[in-house]
């Protein structure tokens, strides 16, 4: 039975996996045509990794395999055997199959015949939601060791936009999407302490909300669901299609971030200046920062955020569920997230304008190595 004495929960390590070699903008220009330089500058992505071969569309790995590789890297850094895991949480909007859940394939690949396995499907916010769920299960003694993973494979949705099409005929809005997204996986390992070890003043603070209940989706992936009869869907030019409201996400997305930031500051009692590292994928992109004034972020807070935002959009692209753990992993490896830091994880999801935030005090010392794991 779970203990009545709350346990201290620590993040022991992080891990990441990026498939294949980096794909630069010049390669995409050759495949799908050019974007105006000012548009590329605004997107801010210089390279990304895809689980497909960009020239052929052939798959080189899969969502669960990437997730497993990130988990193995995190476990190795924490010096924990996979057999010690009793809770496995995965967030992904791009599983290999509708069923079984992708988390069960990660469990299988880690060699775990028996394990509590939970899956979240909220894209960018799913990892933070899953992390909070896991730490609550550890804090009350239900489980002791957990791995939380965010993994995304977006490139298969991009292939039909350009493969076999004259690059000059690829639609401009499709070029924008193709240049924006990447694939990958990130993971963290958590462990609970002894009963009664939790700080009575609180250790983690969580908040989440959807601000887009009265707005059209900022992003939709249509196809393969139950919104229409299968025989009608089969008539579509693309069985599965990604739709992106560029203007909506660029103007309303920053407002969602500000709402999430204000909510988290109110919940924690912190000021922006007291946050040592704000892990916010896309937080330094021009389309985000250009809206800060209108969204109500003061110049003083903007200056602090510019120094403390931890993100890696330029080198990995927008990666959905993997975005926060990939940025966190890079920040930890590079020493931007250090023991004693007050860390805020803040994810913004454009599909229906959600945010999820988690505030915590970082404990893990810098990793001894930062090598990649092949998948």
One Martini backbone bead per residue (centre of mass of N, CA, C, O) as a GRO file, in nm:
protein
  375
    1UNK     BB    1   0.099   0.034   0.018
    2UNK     BB    2   0.083   0.348   0.032
    3UNK     BB    3   0.223   0.599   0.183
    4UNK     BB    4   0.163   0.871   0.423
    5UNK     BB    5   0.466   0.950   0.369
    6UNK     BB    6   0.621   1.159   0.196
    7UNK     BB    7   0.841   1.161  -0.079
    8UNK     BB    8   1.129   1.222  -0.213
    9UNK     BB    9   1.195   1.355  -0.545
   10UNK     BB   10   1.427   1.265  -0.805
   11UNK     BB   11   1.630   1.375  -1.060
   12UNK     BB   12   1.897   1.191  -1.199
   13UNK     BB   13   1.835   1.206  -1.523
   14UNK     BB   14   1.914   1.222  -1.870
   15UNK     BB   15   1.799   1.172  -2.219
   16UNK     BB   16   1.882   1.111  -2.576
   17UNK     BB   17   1.744   1.108  -2.926
   18UNK     BB   18   1.878   1.131  -3.266
   19UNK     BB   19   1.811   1.077  -3.587
   20UNK     BB   20   2.056   1.072  -3.767
   21UNK     BB   21   2.149   1.318  -3.958
   22UNK     BB   22   2.169   1.626  -4.018
   23UNK     BB   23   1.929   1.858  -4.163
   24UNK     BB   24   1.953   2.104  -4.375
   25UNK     BB   25   1.827   2.368  -4.556
   26UNK     BB   26   1.957   2.294  -4.829
   27UNK     BB   27   1.822   2.018  -4.856
   28UNK     BB   28   1.526   2.122  -4.852
   29UNK     BB   29   1.548   2.308  -5.094
   30UNK     BB   30   1.599   2.074  -5.297
   31UNK     BB   31   1.321   1.916  -5.227
   32UNK     BB   32   1.096   2.188  -5.166
   33UNK     BB   33   1.222   2.454  -5.179
   34UNK     BB   34   1.193   2.784  -5.109
   35UNK     BB   35   1.251   3.031  -4.860
   36UNK     BB   36   1.243   3.310  -4.731
   37UNK     BB   37   1.480   3.442  -4.529
   38UNK     BB   38   1.279   3.568  -4.319
   39UNK     BB   39   1.134   3.300  -4.260
   40UNK     BB   40   1.373   3.134  -4.162
   41UNK     BB   41   1.448   3.329  -3.934
   42UNK     BB   42   1.178   3.296  -3.782
   43UNK     BB   43   1.191   2.992  -3.733
   44UNK     BB   44   1.517   2.909  -3.658
   45UNK     BB   45   1.581   2.656  -3.829
   46UNK     BB   46   1.880   2.479  -3.937
   47UNK     BB   47   1.814   2.190  -3.811
   48UNK     BB   48   1.738   1.830  -3.837
   49UNK     BB   49   1.578   1.519  -3.741
   50UNK     BB   50   1.508   1.207  -3.911
   51UNK     BB   51   1.347   0.881  -3.943
   52UNK     BB   52   1.402   0.943  -4.235
   53UNK     BB   53   1.472   0.943  -4.567
   54UNK     BB   54   1.454   1.226  -4.749
   55UNK     BB   55   1.482   1.094  -5.046
   56UNK     BB   56   1.262   0.830  -4.986
   57UNK     BB   57   1.102   0.776  -4.690
   58UNK     BB   58   1.247   0.577  -4.536
   59UNK     BB   59   1.272   0.392  -4.258
   60UNK     BB   60   1.514   0.377  -3.971
   61UNK     BB   61   1.293   0.400  -3.746
   62UNK     BB   62   1.114   0.451  -3.428
   63UNK     BB   63   0.944   0.561  -3.167
   64UNK     BB   64   1.016   0.335  -2.958
   65UNK     BB   65   1.319   0.325  -3.022
   66UNK     BB   66   1.385   0.614  -2.942
   67UNK     BB   67   1.277   0.596  -2.655
   68UNK     BB   68   1.468   0.370  -2.562
   69UNK     BB   69   1.736   0.517  -2.612
   70UNK     BB   70   1.684   0.749  -2.412
   71UNK     BB   71   1.645   0.569  -2.164
   72UNK     BB   72   1.924   0.432  -2.166
   73UNK     BB   73   2.087   0.688  -2.126
   74UNK     BB   74   1.961   0.770  -1.854
   75UNK     BB   75   2.026   0.505  -1.700
   76UNK     BB   76   2.333   0.513  -1.735
   77UNK     BB   77   2.376   0.786  -1.584
   78UNK     BB   78   2.226   0.662  -1.315
   79UNK     BB   79   2.300   0.362  -1.265
   80UNK     BB   80   2.042   0.195  -1.388
   81UNK     BB   81   1.849  -0.070  -1.412
   82UNK     BB   82   1.577  -0.158  -1.589
   83UNK     BB   83   1.466  -0.359  -1.362
   84UNK     BB   84   1.399  -0.105  -1.160
   85UNK     BB   85   1.151  -0.047  -1.309
   86UNK     BB   86   0.793   0.046  -1.214
   87UNK     BB   87   0.768   0.311  -1.410
   88UNK     BB   88   0.618   0.392  -1.732
   89UNK     BB   89   0.637   0.697  -1.931
   90UNK     BB   90   0.460   0.812  -2.229
   91UNK     BB   91   0.491   1.061  -2.489
   92UNK     BB   92   0.269   1.060  -2.787
   93UNK     BB   93   0.147   1.146  -3.136
   94UNK     BB   94   0.344   0.899  -3.291
   95UNK     BB   95   0.267   0.608  -3.319
   96UNK     BB   96   0.279   0.310  -3.478
   97UNK     BB   97   0.006   0.248  -3.320
   98UNK     BB   98  -0.299   0.252  -3.188
   99UNK     BB   99  -0.246  -0.057  -3.118
  100UNK     BB  100  -0.056  -0.063  -2.898
  101UNK     BB  101   0.101   0.107  -2.686
  102UNK     BB  102   0.411   0.243  -2.700
  103UNK     BB  103   0.501   0.178  -2.405
  104UNK     BB  104   0.502  -0.137  -2.447
  105UNK     BB  105   0.745  -0.138  -2.644
  106UNK     BB  106   0.946  -0.019  -2.451
  107UNK     BB  107   0.923  -0.237  -2.242
  108UNK     BB  108   1.017  -0.465  -2.425
  109UNK     BB  109   1.301  -0.337  -2.506
  110UNK     BB  110   1.385  -0.335  -2.189
  111UNK     BB  111   1.291  -0.626  -2.065
  112UNK     BB  112   0.982  -0.596  -1.940
  113UNK     BB  113   0.734  -0.802  -1.826
  114UNK     BB  114   0.686  -0.603  -1.569
  115UNK     BB  115   0.492  -0.291  -1.577
  116UNK     BB  116   0.408   0.023  -1.533
  117UNK     BB  117   0.197   0.169  -1.802
  118UNK     BB  118   0.193   0.502  -1.938
  119UNK     BB  119  -0.006   0.726  -2.154
  120UNK     BB  120   0.044   1.026  -2.340
  121UNK     BB  121  -0.168   1.267  -2.556
  122UNK     BB  122  -0.020   1.607  -2.582
  123UNK     BB  123   0.243   1.648  -2.683
  124UNK     BB  124   0.417   1.906  -2.567
  125UNK     BB  125   0.263   1.855  -2.274
  126UNK     BB  126   0.294   1.546  -2.203
  127UNK     BB  127   0.561   1.529  -2.050
  128UNK     BB  128   0.488   1.712  -1.810
  129UNK     BB  129   0.243   1.552  -1.723
  130UNK     BB  130   0.396   1.282  -1.684
  131UNK     BB  131   0.597   1.384  -1.471
  132UNK     BB  132   0.388   1.456  -1.257
  133UNK     BB  133   0.260   1.181  -1.231
  134UNK     BB  134   0.513   1.025  -1.144
  135UNK     BB  135   0.590   1.190  -0.890
  136UNK     BB  136   0.328   1.121  -0.737
  137UNK     BB  137   0.369   0.808  -0.732
  138UNK     BB  138   0.637   0.835  -0.570
  139UNK     BB  139   0.553   1.013  -0.325
  140UNK     BB  140   0.324   0.787  -0.223
  141UNK     BB  141   0.466   0.485  -0.283
  142UNK     BB  142   0.377   0.322  -0.536
  143UNK     BB  143   0.663   0.401  -0.643
  144UNK     BB  144   1.027   0.437  -0.710
  145UNK     BB  145   1.088   0.397  -1.031
  146UNK     BB  146   1.118   0.625  -1.311
  147UNK     BB  147   1.028   0.670  -1.662
  148UNK     BB  148   1.028   0.959  -1.876
  149UNK     BB  149   0.886   1.009  -2.210
  150UNK     BB  150   0.958   1.183  -2.519
  151UNK     BB  151   0.809   1.110  -2.847
  152UNK     BB  152   0.879   1.184  -3.208
  153UNK     BB  153   0.726   1.128  -3.552
  154UNK     BB  154   0.689   1.361  -3.819
  155UNK     BB  155   0.817   1.301  -4.103
  156UNK     BB  156   0.598   1.109  -4.236
  157UNK     BB  157   0.403   1.364  -4.286
  158UNK     BB  158   0.605   1.516  -4.495
  159UNK     BB  159   0.657   1.345  -4.748
  160UNK     BB  160   0.388   1.400  -4.923
  161UNK     BB  161   0.464   1.709  -4.979
  162UNK     BB  162   0.742   1.625  -5.180
  163UNK     BB  163   0.744   1.348  -5.284
  164UNK     BB  164   0.741   1.356  -5.633
  165UNK     BB  165   0.779   1.669  -5.637
  166UNK     BB  166   0.823   1.958  -5.760
  167UNK     BB  167   0.977   2.194  -5.581
  168UNK     BB  168   0.821   2.441  -5.722
  169UNK     BB  169   0.523   2.297  -5.635
  170UNK     BB  170   0.547   2.339  -5.351
  171UNK     BB  171   0.388   2.455  -5.106
  172UNK     BB  172   0.449   2.709  -4.893
  173UNK     BB  173   0.310   2.588  -4.638
  174UNK     BB  174   0.470   2.320  -4.659
  175UNK     BB  175   0.755   2.433  -4.633
  176UNK     BB  176   0.714   2.540  -4.349
  177UNK     BB  177   0.664   2.267  -4.214
  178UNK     BB  178   0.918   2.110  -4.308
  179UNK     BB  179   1.120   2.324  -4.163
  180UNK     BB  180   1.009   2.289  -3.851
  181UNK     BB  181   1.045   1.972  -3.818
  182UNK     BB  182   1.121   1.702  -3.584
  183UNK     BB  183   1.293   1.428  -3.437
  184UNK     BB  184   1.262   1.242  -3.119
  185UNK     BB  185   1.410   1.183  -2.779
  186UNK     BB  186   1.327   1.203  -2.423
  187UNK     BB  187   1.460   1.155  -2.079
  188UNK     BB  188   1.378   1.052  -1.737
  189UNK     BB  189   1.493   0.990  -1.403
  190UNK     BB  190   1.320   0.863  -1.115
  191UNK     BB  191   1.339   0.889  -0.745
  192UNK     BB  192   1.255   0.767  -0.434
  193UNK     BB  193   1.254   0.802  -0.113
  194UNK     BB  194   1.189   0.800   0.196
  195UNK     BB  195   0.974   0.808   0.423
  196UNK     BB  196   0.943   1.155   0.500
  197UNK     BB  197   1.150   1.319   0.287
  198UNK     BB  198   0.976   1.543   0.229
  199UNK     BB  199   0.913   1.866   0.174
  200UNK     BB  200   0.678   2.055   0.341
  201UNK     BB  201   0.705   2.307   0.123
  202UNK     BB  202   0.777   2.174  -0.127
  203UNK     BB  203   0.902   2.072  -0.472
  204UNK     BB  204   0.652   2.065  -0.662
  205UNK     BB  205   0.493   2.252  -0.935
  206UNK     BB  206   0.171   2.242  -1.096
  207UNK     BB  207   0.041   2.332  -1.435
  208UNK     BB  208  -0.274   2.344  -1.632
  209UNK     BB  209  -0.416   2.441  -1.964
  210UNK     BB  210  -0.686   2.545  -2.177
  211UNK     BB  211  -0.722   2.829  -2.420
  212UNK     BB  212  -0.884   2.684  -2.694
  213UNK     BB  213  -1.202   2.621  -2.668
  214UNK     BB  214  -1.282   2.892  -2.872
  215UNK     BB  215  -1.083   2.774  -3.090
  216UNK     BB  216  -0.921   2.694  -3.343
  217UNK     BB  217  -0.692   2.498  -3.439
  218UNK     BB  218  -0.347   2.528  -3.479
  219UNK     BB  219  -0.340   2.206  -3.499
  220UNK     BB  220  -0.371   1.924  -3.732
  221UNK     BB  221  -0.438   1.565  -3.745
  222UNK     BB  222  -0.571   1.411  -4.029
  223UNK     BB  223  -0.648   1.083  -3.993
  224UNK     BB  224  -0.734   0.757  -3.874
  225UNK     BB  225  -0.997   0.816  -3.744
  226UNK     BB  226  -1.355   0.895  -3.634
  227UNK     BB  227  -1.464   1.154  -3.807
  228UNK     BB  228  -1.484   0.939  -4.047
  229UNK     BB  229  -1.530   0.732  -4.273
  230UNK     BB  230  -1.313   0.520  -4.413
  231UNK     BB  231  -1.411   0.546  -4.715
  232UNK     BB  232  -1.372   0.856  -4.715
  233UNK     BB  233  -1.072   0.875  -4.634
  234UNK     BB  234  -0.961   0.704  -4.882
  235UNK     BB  235  -1.016   0.956  -5.089
  236UNK     BB  236  -0.789   1.101  -5.005
  237UNK     BB  237  -0.490   1.223  -5.093
  238UNK     BB  238  -0.437   1.218  -4.778
  239UNK     BB  239  -0.475   1.022  -4.515
  240UNK     BB  240  -0.254   1.201  -4.367
  241UNK     BB  241  -0.277   1.540  -4.223
  242UNK     BB  242  -0.120   1.850  -4.180
  243UNK     BB  243  -0.240   2.135  -3.996
  244UNK     BB  244  -0.146   2.493  -4.006
  245UNK     BB  245  -0.183   2.790  -3.808
  246UNK     BB  246   0.033   3.029  -3.838
  247UNK     BB  247  -0.098   3.287  -3.727
  248UNK     BB  248  -0.218   3.172  -3.466
  249UNK     BB  249   0.047   3.062  -3.336
  250UNK     BB  250   0.214   3.334  -3.349
  251UNK     BB  251  -0.001   3.507  -3.169
  252UNK     BB  252  -0.120   3.300  -2.938
  253UNK     BB  253   0.115   3.139  -2.820
  254UNK     BB  254   0.248   3.362  -2.637
  255UNK     BB  255  -0.007   3.394  -2.457
  256UNK     BB  256   0.009   3.113  -2.338
  257UNK     BB  257   0.281   3.146  -2.208
  258UNK     BB  258   0.206   3.384  -2.022
  259UNK     BB  259  -0.018   3.238  -1.872
  260UNK     BB  260   0.165   3.013  -1.766
  261UNK     BB  261   0.369   3.190  -1.618
  262UNK     BB  262   0.170   3.333  -1.426
  263UNK     BB  263   0.062   3.077  -1.297
  264UNK     BB  264   0.335   2.967  -1.187
  265UNK     BB  265   0.409   3.214  -1.016
  266UNK     BB  266   0.157   3.199  -0.835
  267UNK     BB  267   0.201   2.905  -0.730
  268UNK     BB  268   0.514   2.961  -0.623
  269UNK     BB  269   0.606   3.278  -0.564
  270UNK     BB  270   0.770   3.364  -0.800
  271UNK     BB  271   1.003   3.514  -0.998
  272UNK     BB  272   1.171   3.551  -1.281
  273UNK     BB  273   1.450   3.604  -1.130
  274UNK     BB  274   1.423   3.309  -0.970
  275UNK     BB  275   1.477   3.178  -1.245
  276UNK     BB  276   1.742   2.993  -1.379
  277UNK     BB  277   1.557   2.786  -1.563
  278UNK     BB  278   1.378   2.799  -1.878
  279UNK     BB  279   1.212   2.537  -2.026
  280UNK     BB  280   1.151   2.660  -2.369
  281UNK     BB  281   1.047   2.574  -2.645
  282UNK     BB  282   1.087   2.846  -2.869
  283UNK     BB  283   1.151   3.103  -2.677
  284UNK     BB  284   1.362   3.252  -2.903
  285UNK     BB  285   1.172   3.299  -3.116
  286UNK     BB  286   1.055   3.552  -3.300
  287UNK     BB  287   0.742   3.479  -3.284
  288UNK     BB  288   0.755   3.505  -2.976
  289UNK     BB  289   0.907   3.774  -2.892
  290UNK     BB  290   0.726   3.974  -3.066
  291UNK     BB  291   0.469   3.921  -2.849
  292UNK     BB  292   0.537   4.009  -2.556
  293UNK     BB  293   0.425   4.293  -2.530
  294UNK     BB  294   0.126   4.224  -2.603
  295UNK     BB  295   0.122   3.992  -2.368
  296UNK     BB  296   0.278   4.137  -2.097
  297UNK     BB  297   0.586   4.145  -2.102
  298UNK     BB  298   0.828   4.280  -1.952
  299UNK     BB  299   1.134   4.409  -2.014
  300UNK     BB  300   1.268   4.283  -1.764
  301UNK     BB  301   1.171   3.990  -1.812
  302UNK     BB  302   1.289   3.960  -2.095
  303UNK     BB  303   1.587   3.985  -2.010
  304UNK     BB  304   1.588   3.736  -1.828
  305UNK     BB  305   1.485   3.524  -2.030
  306UNK     BB  306   1.712   3.551  -2.242
  307UNK     BB  307   1.919   3.410  -2.032
  308UNK     BB  308   1.722   3.148  -1.916
  309UNK     BB  309   1.657   3.012  -2.168
  310UNK     BB  310   1.600   2.667  -2.261
  311UNK     BB  311   1.701   2.579  -2.596
  312UNK     BB  312   1.694   2.387  -2.946
  313UNK     BB  313   1.554   2.464  -3.219
  314UNK     BB  314   1.788   2.506  -3.435
  315UNK     BB  315   1.885   2.177  -3.409
  316UNK     BB  316   1.572   2.015  -3.399
  317UNK     BB  317   1.320   2.155  -3.384
  318UNK     BB  318   0.997   2.064  -3.380
  319UNK     BB  319   0.911   1.784  -3.128
  320UNK     BB  320   0.696   1.789  -2.926
  321UNK     BB  321   0.721   1.563  -2.680
  322UNK     BB  322   1.050   1.606  -2.703
  323UNK     BB  323   1.122   1.905  -2.643
  324UNK     BB  324   1.175   1.928  -2.338
  325UNK     BB  325   1.379   1.687  -2.294
  326UNK     BB  326   1.586   1.787  -2.503
  327UNK     BB  327   1.646   2.062  -2.370
  328UNK     BB  328   1.718   1.954  -2.091
  329UNK     BB  329   1.953   1.775  -2.173
  330UNK     BB  330   2.128   1.996  -2.299
  331UNK     BB  331   2.138   2.182  -2.049
  332UNK     BB  332   2.275   1.975  -1.862
  333UNK     BB  333   2.527   1.904  -2.031
  334UNK     BB  334   2.612   2.225  -2.064
  335UNK     BB  335   2.542   2.374  -1.770
  336UNK     BB  336   2.249   2.532  -1.752
  337UNK     BB  337   2.180   2.293  -1.551
  338UNK     BB  338   2.205   2.307  -1.198
  339UNK     BB  339   2.269   2.258  -0.894
  340UNK     BB  340   2.006   2.451  -0.730
  341UNK     BB  341   1.819   2.513  -0.944
  342UNK     BB  342   1.552   2.693  -1.063
  343UNK     BB  343   1.305   2.514  -1.242
  344UNK     BB  344   1.120   2.564  -1.555
  345UNK     BB  345   0.870   2.384  -1.710
  346UNK     BB  346   0.747   2.492  -2.043
  347UNK     BB  347   0.459   2.407  -2.229
  348UNK     BB  348   0.341   2.448  -2.574
  349UNK     BB  349   0.027   2.374  -2.739
  350UNK     BB  350  -0.128   2.435  -3.059
  351UNK     BB  351  -0.381   2.259  -3.116
  352UNK     BB  352  -0.537   2.401  -2.828
  353UNK     BB  353  -0.382   2.575  -2.634
  354UNK     BB  354  -0.163   2.459  -2.428
  355UNK     BB  355  -0.037   2.418  -2.089
  356UNK     BB  356   0.268   2.311  -1.905
  357UNK     BB  357   0.389   2.317  -1.564
  358UNK     BB  358   0.717   2.277  -1.384
  359UNK     BB  359   0.847   2.309  -1.061
  360UNK     BB  360   1.205   2.286  -0.961
  361UNK     BB  361   1.478   2.141  -0.794
  362UNK     BB  362   1.793   2.087  -0.886
  363UNK     BB  363   2.030   1.792  -0.837
  364UNK     BB  364   2.188   1.696  -1.071
  365UNK     BB  365   2.477   1.629  -1.178
  366UNK     BB  366   2.687   1.631  -1.407
  367UNK     BB  367   2.765   1.447  -1.657
  368UNK     BB  368   3.031   1.240  -1.766
  369UNK     BB  369   2.855   1.205  -2.029
  370UNK     BB  370   2.718   1.264  -2.394
  371UNK     BB  371   2.653   1.030  -2.555
  372UNK     BB  372   2.515   0.834  -2.790
  373UNK     BB  373   2.243   0.629  -2.897
  374UNK     BB  374   2.169   0.369  -3.083
  375UNK     BB  375   1.871   0.254  -3.306
   0.00000   0.00000   0.00000
